[in-house]
Amino acid sequence: MHRSLLVAAALLVSCFDPATERPPPGEEQRTDVLEGELCSLPSGGVRPLKVLIALDASQSLSVTDPNGTRARAVTELIDRLPQDVETSVAVMLFTDSLSAWLVSPFLQQFVRASEISAAERAAIADRILTFVPPPGVGTSTDFVNALSNVYAAIARDIAVDNAAGRTPASYAVVFVSDGAPTSNQDDQLLCGDSVARIRALRDLGGDVRVHTALVFVPVLPATTCNESLPAGAVSCRLPVPPPDACPQTVIGINADRLKRMAALGGGEFREFRAGAPVDFGFVAERLQPAFSMGTIVVSNLSAAPSTGEADSDGDGLTDALEAMLGTNPDARDSDGDGFGDGVERWVELGRERDPSRFARLMEGCTAGDKDSDCDGLTDCDEKVLSSNTGRADSDDDGLPDAVEFQHATRPELSDHLTDFDVDGTPNGDEVRQHTDPWKKDPAKPERAYRYTLTPAAGAGCFAVRVENVQAPKTRSGQSTLLLSASLKAEGTDRPVAAIGRVTVTSGQPLPVFKAAQVRVGCSP
C-alpha cells in the first residue's frame, strides 16, 4: 500500500469515533472480574524441539565402543524425547567427506520422534553399528565437513519454518566422537567459526545449542605419563601430542577439544570412558528451556475499547456500526471472501491503498476462517495487515495481533511505547487496559482493566485478577475473552506468545480460567 499503515490505523479509528459513524450504545453493559492462574510454562504448552545427532562413523569406534553402546544410547534418547507433534529428530553419520542421514535418508530433514516406529529405531541402531562407507569414500575423520552439514541442515530447516511463519524451534545438536579429526582442524573448530556459526543460527529463530560427547569405553591400563607437550601457537589451539604419547594423554586432549566445542556451541560436554555407560539423556533433560513471564494481556474481542459496545462477531466493528454499513454482525466475514469485515473496512478507509495489491491478496486467500497462530486474526487478514500468520505476536511487543488490530495499533511493528493520543499513557498500556490509544483518557479511566498478579504455588505461577472486564450483551449472549502471556525462553532473545480463550455468557459471572488453557503455540 502507498500510504503508511500509521495513517491507515488512524482512519480505522475514525469508524469508532462518536463524532462520525458510531451511534450511541443501545444495550446495557456489564463489567466483571476475571480470575485464574498463569504459569511461565503452561501445562501442555511447549515450543517445537528438534534434535540432530551427529555420530562419528570412523572404523576406530568398533574398538573404542565394541559393545555398540552408542547405538543404544541414540535409540534411548529418541525414546526419551517428548512423543508429540512438536518434537523431531535427525540422525547423521559422518566419515571422511560423507554425511549419511539415517532417519530420512538423503533428505537431511527432521522427522517427528513419535512417527519413528520401534522397528525403525532398531534399524537405525543396526545401521550405526554396521555402517560401511560406499566405494570411493575414505575412512578419515573430518569434523569440519560434518559440522558444515549440520549447519546447512539447521539453517535450511529454520528458513522453511520462518517462511511458513511457524513458532521458532529449540535445536539441540549432539556431536559424538571417540577421537579427533585425522588432520588437525583446531584452527577451524576452536579458533574459527565451524561451531560458533551453528550457535549463531539462534539469531534467525529459536535457540540452537551444540552438545558434545566423547565415547571411549575400553579401560586402559594404568600408566604414568610425564610428557611435556608443546603449547599451541595461540590460546585457542590445543597442543599436538607426539606419535608415542600415552593413550591417556591423547584421550585427554580429544576430550578437551570436544569440551571447548560444546562451550562455543552453548551446550554441554559429556565423556563416557573406562566402561561408563553411554547415555545421551542429559540432552533430553535440557531441551525444554525455562520460561520467564512477560506481559499479560486480557481483552474482550466482543467489546469495543473504552466504550465496551458489543461486537458480537469480534471482527473489529461494533454491532451498531455493522447495522449502518449493512454487514452481518453475526459473521466476521459477511461476504465469505476470506477477509473479515473489520479488515475490509480498514482497507476502504485507506483511500490511497494500492488496489492491485489487495486484488492479488484476495486471489491468494480462500474463503474460510483459518487462523494458523490462534491469535484471533485469520491468515487472510494478516496478509492484508502485513503481520505474521505464524506468530501470535508478530512484533514481539507482548500484545497479540488481534488485540492490536482491535485497538488500532500496529500488529506488525512494535509501537507499544508510542502514545498516539498524547495522554501520557503509552499504547501498550492502553491496549492492556482495553482503552482507546487514539482518544485521550483521564489519568485513571473508569473503564480501564486493572491487573493484579500474586505469586502462586508452582515455579513461575501467578494468580491473576483482572477487574473491570467489559462484558456487553452480544447477539448470541456470549463474548470471547482472549488471554495472552508473553514468555521468553532461557537463552533466547525473542519471546513466544501463549494464547488462550474464555467464553463468557451474558449475565453470568466470569469463569475461572486455568493455566492449561493458555498454551505456547497453536492448538486448534
N, C-alpha and C positions, 0 to 999 in steps of 0.2 A: 504494500500500500504506500502511496506517495506521502500521505500525511503521517505525522508521528502518532504512535499509539497513545501518547500522553493526551494529545488533543482529542483523540477518539474516546478515551476514557472520560474526559470532561464532558463530551457530548452525551455519552451514555448516562451520566449522572443527571443530565437535564431532563431525562424522561421520568425521573423521580422527584423533580423539583415542584413544590406546591404551586409555584407561580406559573408553571407551564401546563403539564399534562395531567398531574395526579389529582383525581377527585378526592374529596375528604373521605376518611375511613368510614365504612358503614357497619362494621362489626365490632362488638366488644372484644377487647384484647385482654390477655391474662399474662401475668408474669409469675414465675415459679422458681424453685431451687432444684438444681441438678446435682446429685451426689454420686460418688463412686470411687473407684480405685484405679490408679495407673502405676505401672511398673516400668523400669527402664528397659526391660526385655519382656514384652507381653507374652503370656502363655501361648505357645504355638507359633509365636512370631519370630522368624529367623530371616537373615539375609541369605542369598544364594552362596553356597560353599562349593569350591572347585579345587580338587586335589590332583596334582600331577606328580607321579612317582617316576623318577629317572634312575634306572639301575645300570651300573657298570656291568657289561656283559663280557668282560675280558676273561680269557681262559684261566687266569690265576684264581678266580673265585671258586673253581672246583676244588682247589687246595685250601684256600682260606675259609671256605664255607662248605665243607664236604657233606654236611647233612642237609643242605638246602634250606637252612632256617630263614634266609632272606625271602624266599618264595612264600613260605608260610606266613611270614610277617606281613607281606603285601596283601594276601587274601584276608588275613585277620584285620588289617587296617580297613579294608573295604567293608568288612562285616561290621566294624565298629562305627563307621560313618552313619549319620542320620539317614534312614531309608525313606526319603521323601523326595518330592519333585524338585526341591531346591538344592540337592546335593549331587554333584557329578564328579567323575574321576577319569583319569587317563593314566596309562602305564606305558613307559618308554624304555626300551633297552638301547644302550649305546656302546659302540665299539668302533674304533678307527673313525672313519667319516660317516658311518651309518647310524641312523636312529630308527629303530623298529617300534611301531606302535601296536600294542597287544590288544587293547580293548576295542579300538576302531581302526583296524589295520589300514595303513596308507592314508588315513584321513586327518590325523593329528587333531582330533577333536575330543571333547569331553562327553561322557555318557553317564546318564543317571545311575547312581550306585544301586538303586532299587531295581533297575532293569537288567542287572548282571546276574544271571541265574547261578545256582550252585555249580552246575556243570561247567558254565563258562568261567567261573572263578577257578575251578580245578584245572581247566585248560590253560589259564593264564599262568598258574603256578608251574605247570608242567613245561610250558614253553620257556619260562625263565630258566629252568634247570637244564633244558635240552637244547637251548638256542645254539645254533651254529651259523656263523656269518656266511652269506652266499658267496659263490666264487668271485674272486676279484676284490673282495673286501678283506683288509688286513685284520690283525688281532691287536693292534696298538690301542692305547687308551688316550682319548682326546677329550679332555674336559671342556675346552673352549667351544668346540664344534657342538657338543651336546647341549651346553648352555645356550648357544645361539639358537638351536632348535626349540629349546624350552621358551626362550624369549619370543620367537616367532609364533609359537602356538598360543601363548597367552595374549600377545598383542593382537593377534587375529581374533581371538575369542572376545576380547574387550571391544574391539571395533564392531563386531557383529552385534553384541549386546547394546552398545551405545546407539548404533543405527536403529535398532528396534526399540530404543527407549526403555530397556529393562533396568531393573534395580542393579546397581553395581555389585559384583560378587566379591567375596573374600577368596583369594587364591593362596594355596599352600603348595610349594614345591618341596618334595622330599628327594634329595640328591644323595645316592648311596654308592659308595665305592669301597674297595678293600686296599687301595693304594694311592698311587699318584699318576699323573699323565706320563706317558712314555717319554716325551720330550718336556723339558722344563717350561711351564706356562705361567709361572708366577707373575710375570710382567702383565699378562692379560687378566689373570684371575684375581690377584691381590693388589697390584698397582694400577691395573686398568679397570674397565667397566664391564667385564663379562658377567659378573654377578650384580654389580651395582645397578646396571641398567634394567635388570629384571625387577629389582626392588622399586626403581623409579617409575615403573608402569602404574603404580598406585595413583600417580597424578592424573591418569586417564580414567580412573574408575574407582573401584573399591580397594581394599587392602591387598598387597602382594608381598609374600614372605618366602624366603628360601631357607629351608631347614636342611641340615646335612647329617650323614651318619657314616661312621667307619665300621665295617664288618670284618673282623679278623678273629675267627673262632678258635683256631688251634692254640693250645697252651705251649708257649715257648719255654725252653729250658732256662733256668736261672743263669744269667750271665752278667758279669760285672763289666760295664763299659765305661772307659775313661777317655773317650775320644775327644779330641779338640777339633771342633767343627769350624770351618771358615764361616765368618759372618756374611750375611747378604750384603750386596753392594749398596742397597738402600733399605730403609727400615721396613718396608712392606714386603720385601723379598726374603724367603726362608733360606737358610744355609743348605748347600747341596752336600749330602753325605758322601764320603768316599766309597768306592766299589766294595771295600772289605768292611764296611761299617756293621756294627752289631744290628741284628734284626729289630731289637727293641728301639734302637735309635731311629732306624728308618720308619718304623711304625709311628713313633712319637712325632716325627716331622710330618708324616702324612696326616696324622690326626690334627696337628696344629694347623695345617693348610685348610682342612675341611672346617675346622672351628672358626678360622678367620673368614672363610667364605660365608658361613652362617651369620657371622656378625655383620658383614657387608650386606647380606640379604635380609636383615631384620628378623632372622629366625633363630633357631636353637640347634645346637650340636649334640649328638649322642654317639658314644663309641661302644661297640659290643666286641669285647676282647676276652681272650682266655676262657672260652666256653660260656660266656654270659649269654643268656637267651636273647635273641634278636626280637625287638618289639618296637614297632613304629607308632604305638598307641599315643605317645606324647603329642603327636601331631593332631590326632583327633580331639584330644583334650583341649587344645588351644585354638581350634578352628573357629569356634563361635566367640567373637570378641565381646568384652563387656561394653555395655552401652551407658552413656550418661544422658540424663534427662535435660532437654532443652525447652523450647517454647511449647506451651499447651494452649490449644485453641478450641473453643466450643462455639458453634454457630448454628442457628436455626435456618436451614435453607428455605424454609417455608415462611419466613418472616423478613420483611424488608428492613435494612439497617435503620436505626433511630426510630422510625415511625412504628415498626412492628406490624405493618399492614400485611395481610395474608397474600402469600404467593403459593397457591395450592400445589402447583406442579414443579416448583423450585427452579424455574427457568430464568429467574432474574427480573421478571416482570410481575408486578402486583396483579391480583385478580381484577381490580378496578381498571387498571390500565389496559389489560387484555380485552376487557369489555369494550373500551373505547377503540382499540385497534382492530377488533373483530377476530382476534386469535382465540384459541381454545385454552381456557385457564386450567383444564384438566389434563393437558398434554404438553410436555416440554417441546415437542416438535409438531406443531399443528399441521404442517403440510407434508410431513413424512419424507423430507428430503435429506435427513441425516443431520440437520443443523437445528439447534434449539432456537426457540422464538427469541430469547434474550440476545443470543449471539447475532441473529439476523437483524434484530433491531439495532444492535451495536454497529453493524455494517451500514444500515440505512442512514443512521445519524452521521456517519463519517462520509460526508458528501464528496470528499476528494479521493475516495478509495479508488483502487485500480480494478475496474470491473472484470478485466480479463483474468486477473489473478483469482478472484473469487469464483469465477466461472470454472477455472481449472480445478480449484479445490472441490467444487460441487461435483465435478465429474469423477474425482478421485475418492469420494466418500459415498458409501451406500447407505440407504435408509436403515435406521436401527439405533440402538442406544448403547453400543459397545463402549465401555469405559475401562481401558486396559489397566490403568493405575488406580482405579477406585477412588479418584479424588473428587468425583461429583460432576465432572465435565466429560462429555463424550469425546471420542477420538477426533471426530469431525470438527467439533467445536474448538478443540485445542489446536488443530491445524490453522484455523482462522485466526486464533489469538496468538499464534507463534509460541505456544507453550509446549511442554514435553509430554507426549502421550504415555511415557513410561515412568514418569516421576510425579508423585502426588504433589510435590512442592518443587516446581520447576526451577525457581530461582534460589532455593535453599535459604529462604528468609524465615522459615518456621510457620508460614501461612499457606494452607492448601490452595491449590489453583482455583477450585470452585468458589471458595470463600473470598479470595481476592477478586474474582470476577463479580461476585455478588456485591462487593463494596467498591467496585470500580477502581481498584488498584491494579498494578500490572503483574500478572502471574509469571511472566517470562523475564522480568527484570526486577532486581531487588530494590524496592522503593519504600521499605518499611520504616526507614529513618527520616524520610521526607515528610513534610507537613503541608499537604495540598491546600488546606483551608486556613493555614497560618493561625491556628487557635492554640498553639502551644502543646498539642498532643500529636505525636508522630503517627503516621498512617498505621504502622503495625499495632500500636496500642488501640487505635480506633477500631481496627478490624477485630481484635480480641474482645473489645468492649461491645461490639456489634453496633457501633455508632457510625455516622457518615463522615468519611475522611474529606469530603468536599463541602461540608457545611459546618460552620463554626458552632461549637457547643459550649455550654457553661463549663467551668473548671471541673465540676463533678456532675456530669449529666445524670439526670434522674433515671433514665432507662439503661444506663451502661451496665454491662455484665460485670460482676465483681467476683474475682477468683480468690480462693483460699486453699493453699496446699499445706498439708500436715504430714510429716513422716509417718509411715505405717509399717506394720510388720513385713519383713522381707526386704532383701537388699534392693535399693533403688525404687522402693514402692512409696506411693503417696496417696493419702486420702484427699480427694478433690471435691471442693464445694464451689458451685458457680451460682450466684444469686442474680435475680432479675432476668432470667431467661424468658424471652418473649415467646408466648405460645398462642398465636391468634387462632380464631375459629376458621379453619380451612373448609373447602367444599367437601372433602372426604371425611372431615372430622379428625384428621391425623396430620402431624408435622414430622419432618425428618431433621433430627439434630446430627450434625457431623462433628465428631470428636477427632482431634489430631494432637499427636505428641511428636515433636522433632527430636530424634535420637541420634547421637553421634557415637560411632563405634571407636573403641580404643585403637589408636594408630592411624586413624583416617581424619581427613580434614573436611570431608563432605558429609553432611547429615543425611539420614533417611527419615521418611515420614511414616509414622504408624497411624493408620486411619481406622475409625470405627463409626458406626451409626446407631442411633437410638430412635425408635419410633415413639412418638408422643400422641396420646389420644386426648382430644379436646375435653376440657373439664375434669380430667383425671390428674392426680399427682404424677410428677415425672418419675419414671422408673429408675432404680439404682443400677448403674452400669458396672460391669466387671472388667478387670484388666484384660481378660481373654477376648473381649470384644474389640480391642484396639490392637491391630496387628501391623507388623512390618511387612510390606509387600501387599499384593492384591489377592484377595481370596473371593472369588465370585460367589 
